[in-house]
Amino acid sequence: MGTISFENALTCALEAVKERQEVVVELLNNAVGLVVAEDIFATKNLPSFDNSAMDGYAFSYKDKEKTLLVQHTIFAGDTTAPKLQDGSCYKIMTGAKVPEDVDTIAPYEVCTCDTKNNTIIPPKNIKQGANFRKKGEESLEGKLLIEKGTILEFSHIALLASQGVVALRCYKPLTIAILSSGNEIKEPWESATEDEIYNANAFGIVALLKSFGFNATYLGAMPDNFEKTKEFLSKLEQYDVVITTGGISHGEADFIYKAFVENGLKPLFHGIKLKPGHPTMMGIMNKQFVMGLPGNPLTTMVIAHSLSIPVLFKLQGSKNYNHNIIRLKLSQDLMFKNGRTYLVLGKVEKESFVPTNNAKVGSGMITPLCKSDAIAYIQEGVESLKAGEYVDVVLLSDATRKF
């Protein structure tokens, strides 16, 4: 299987995702971060009655130039029948229902008040309808409020609560297994010699996925031989997604790809014209989506962000899964080798993209990730860029909520 472009790899992976079917009914206060599995319509007008947006005085606009007698006070929760006499007004509280005989509300602080005579003079520049929230002006009964496939944020929870929703149908959260490989890998709680390295990849991926709202389970390192790895992979049927790090290149010790294939993997691609991330693999094994990421820490994290996150969002049922791309000016000249896409780490500073370490970072590094907050995508075929030219940039914190 030959290598493909980064753009084709992402398109291929996204097109292979089947519509999410598993649905759970979740209580509203537990639903934030989940993907709603049905269109939700307004069951009542929002607001459900004419009400005041301010503490102030409610009057008829035709009386705006008069000195008005404060005839009655209306509190939130009151229902007041029209009762104003000519040249009068109501004192009204925020959220209180507005009677039908007024159409404008002036805040206390902009009125001229005479407490002795219980009168007020509205400001001359007040506009008709000011601070008057009309019934249904935000949303009418029967209107689509939240579209199927929306990731529920705190704002959606507030909106649903305003409609009296206590539970709703959401897509069941993905089950994701994280596996590492390599005889030289040690877990952080183990002792490591100078010839061994601690497992940054698995913990970094779990944390990255969590920052985007996904829960993943680290299952440890795969066995160090082909037959044991093949058997190990055959026992992961309960997971929707399997993500591995390392062992997917074409070296003699990298037999994980072959173990996947013998377990029924149908590869979508194995190798991308990309730096960093050339050996990346994705495919379908029975009903599981498999993502084989390279073993170098920086590469693993960049590929997980750039490729895995969009695919996971689509797998979860989200209608918005592609990263938001912003266009920024490059802070310095850069040179590239033709024939592959480049993912360049950097920081966003004053509407410019500043490459980390002048774009001189190694695949096995970790500290450049800590110094960066964005990735610039340099398209295949670009050999050089000058300072001031625009590049496509994705923020590392570009949470799915914003896709």
KETIVO-878350 format. One line per 3 residues: for each residue x, y, z of C-alpha. Coordinates in steps of 0.25 Angstrom, whole numbers, m for minus. Layout:
# residues N
X,Y,Z  ...
END
This chain:
# residues 403
0,0,0  6,13,m5  7,26,3
m4,37,1  m5,51,3  m10,57,17
m22,63,11  m26,49,4  m23,42,17
m32,51,25  m43,50,15  m42,35,14
m43,33,29  m55,42,30  m62,36,19
m60,22,25  m68,27,38  m82,21,39
m93,28,45  m93,26,60  m105,17,64
m103,15,79  m112,24,87  m114,26,102
m124,35,110  m116,44,119  m121,54,130
m119,68,126  m109,71,137  m100,60,132
m101,63,117  m91,74,115  m80,69,105
m89,59,99  m95,59,85  m110,60,84
m116,49,75  m129,56,71  m134,70,66
m139,77,78  m151,87,76  m156,98,85
m168,94,93  m171,108,98  m168,122,93
m156,128,98  m158,137,105  m172,131,108
m178,145,112  m175,160,109  m165,164,120
m156,175,125  m141,174,122  m137,184,133
m142,190,146  m148,203,142  m161,209,138
m171,204,128  m180,214,120  m187,216,107
m177,223,97  m187,233,93  m185,239,108
m170,239,107  m169,255,108  m179,255,120
m176,256,135  m182,242,139  m188,238,152
m183,224,157  m197,217,159  m193,203,162
m181,194,164  m179,181,157  m170,170,162
m165,157,155  m176,147,156  m187,157,156
m198,157,146  m204,171,145  m216,175,137
m215,188,129  m219,199,138  m211,211,135
m218,225,135  m214,235,126  m200,241,129
m196,229,138  m186,218,138  m182,206,145
m170,203,153  m165,190,148  m154,179,152
m145,171,143  m153,159,137  m166,164,141
m178,162,132  m181,175,124  m196,179,124
m202,181,110  m204,196,112  m189,200,112
m178,197,101  m165,204,106  m157,203,118
m147,213,123  m136,208,134  m137,216,147
m123,222,145  m127,230,132  m140,235,138
m142,248,145  m149,244,158  m157,252,168
m158,243,180  m166,253,188  m177,254,177
m175,240,172  m173,244,158  m162,242,147
m158,248,134  m153,238,123  m141,242,116
m143,249,103  m135,240,94  m142,227,99
m146,219,87  m160,212,86  m159,197,90
m146,200,98  m143,189,109  m156,182,105
m155,167,102  m166,162,94  m172,148,95
m165,139,86  m155,149,81  m144,139,83
m150,126,79  m165,122,75  m171,109,80
m168,98,69  m155,105,64  m143,96,63
m134,99,76  m123,89,75  m119,81,63
m116,66,63  m101,64,64  m98,76,73
m88,75,84  m95,80,96  m89,92,103
m93,99,116  m101,109,107  m109,98,101
m112,92,115  m117,106,119  m126,106,107
m131,92,109  m134,95,124  m142,108,119
m151,98,111  m153,89,123  m145,78,118
m140,68,128  m134,57,120  m131,55,105
m125,45,95  m110,46,93  m100,37,85
m93,27,94  m79,32,97  m68,25,90
m60,14,97  m45,17,93  m34,7,96
m19,13,96  m8,3,94  7,6,94
19,m3,89  34,m4,90  43,m12,99
50,0,103  37,7,109  35,8,124
23,13,131  25,26,140  24,18,152
35,8,148  50,10,149  57,13,136
71,12,132  78,21,122  75,12,111
60,12,114  50,23,113  37,26,120
24,25,113  20,39,109  11,35,98
0,28,104  m2,38,115  m1,50,106
m11,44,96  m21,41,108  m19,55,113
m21,61,99  m34,53,96  m39,57,110
m37,72,107  m46,70,95  m57,62,103
m53,48,100  m50,37,111  m39,27,107
m34,15,115  m19,12,115  m18,m3,114
m3,m4,115  8,m8,106  6,m19,95
14,m32,96  28,m32,90  25,m43,80
16,m45,68  7,m57,73  5,m51,86
1,m37,80  m8,m44,70  m15,m51,82
m15,m38,90  m22,m30,79  m33,m40,77
m38,m38,91  m42,m23,89  m56,m25,83
m62,m16,94  m55,m4,89  m60,5,78
m47,11,75  m33,5,77  m21,15,77
m7,9,77  7,17,77  19,11,71
22,m2,64  15,2,51  27,5,42
33,m5,32  44,m10,41  46,m24,45
42,m21,60  30,m14,55  20,m25,54
7,m18,60  2,m15,46  3,m30,42
m4,m34,55  m15,m24,52  m17,m30,38
m18,m44,43  m29,m40,52  m37,m35,40
m32,m21,39  m36,m14,26  m26,m3,24
m30,11,19  m16,16,18  m2,12,23
7,24,21  5,38,18  13,48,11
15,56,23  25,62,32  24,58,44
16,46,43  19,38,31  17,24,36
3,27,41  m8,16,39  m23,16,40
m33,5,37  m45,m3,41  m44,m16,48
m58,m23,49  m66,m11,55  m54,m4,61
m47,8,56  m32,6,57  m22,17,58
m7,13,58  1,25,61  16,27,61
25,24,73  32,38,74  25,46,84
24,60,77  19,53,64  9,44,72
3,57,79  3,65,66  m4,54,58
m14,51,69  m18,65,69  m18,67,54
m24,54,49  m30,46,61  m38,57,67
m46,60,55  m49,45,52  m53,43,67
m63,55,66  m69,49,54  m69,35,60
m76,41,72  m87,46,63  m84,61,63
m88,69,51  m76,78,53  m63,70,53
m53,78,44  m43,87,51  m45,102,50
m35,108,41  m30,122,43  m21,130,34
m9,137,40  4,144,35  16,136,36
27,143,45  39,138,37  44,131,25
43,116,24  48,105,14  42,92,11
45,79,3  35,77,m8  25,65,m8
19,65,6  11,73,15  18,79,27
11,81,41  19,93,48  18,95,63
17,110,67  11,121,75  0,131,71
6,145,75  m1,158,71  m8,152,59
4,145,54  9,131,54  23,129,61
29,115,58  35,109,70  50,108,71
50,114,57  43,101,52  55,93,56
49,82,64  51,67,65  40,56,65
45,50,78  44,64,85  34,68,95
37,82,100  33,88,87  19,84,90
19,91,103  24,104,96  14,103,85
m1,107,84  m4,104,69  0,96,57
2,102,43  m2,93,31  8,95,20
2,89,7  9,79,m1  17,85,m12
20,98,m5  36,99,m5  37,113,2
30,123,10  33,138,12  31,145,25
17,152,24  11,142,15  m2,135,21
m2,121,26  m14,112,30  m13,110,45
m21,102,55  m20,105,70  m16,93,79
m27,97,89  m38,97,77  m48,89,85
m58,81,78  m68,90,84  m63,100,74
m62,91,62
END
